[in-house]
C-alpha cells in the first residue's frame, strides 16, 4: 500500500480538508500505516496535480480559508486497481503478537 491509496480511501465518504484527512488517517489506518501530517499534505498536492483528487477553496469568516478535497473518477479507478491487485505478503515480527499467541 502506498500513502496515496490511504489518502484516497480517507476521501471516499466525504469532502475533507487536509487537516481532516490527517485526522481521519490517524483514526483509520495509523495502526498499520504511519505518516506525518506533512506527508499527507504533500500527497494531497501530488494527487491533485495528477487529477486523482480535486480541491475547492472554502471562504470562512474570522478564520483562514480552507481547501476541501474529493476523489475524482480517475482517483476511484486508481483505488479500484489497487484493491484488485494481489497484496504482497508481509512478515511481521512483533512482540505483542507473540505475547497474544502465548
Secondary structure, 3 states (H helix, E strand, C coil): CCHHHHHHHHCCCCCEEHHHHHHHHHHHCCCCCCCCHHHHHHHHHHHHHCCCEEEEEECCCCCCCEEEEEECHHHHHHHHHHHHCCCCCCCCCCHHHHHHHC
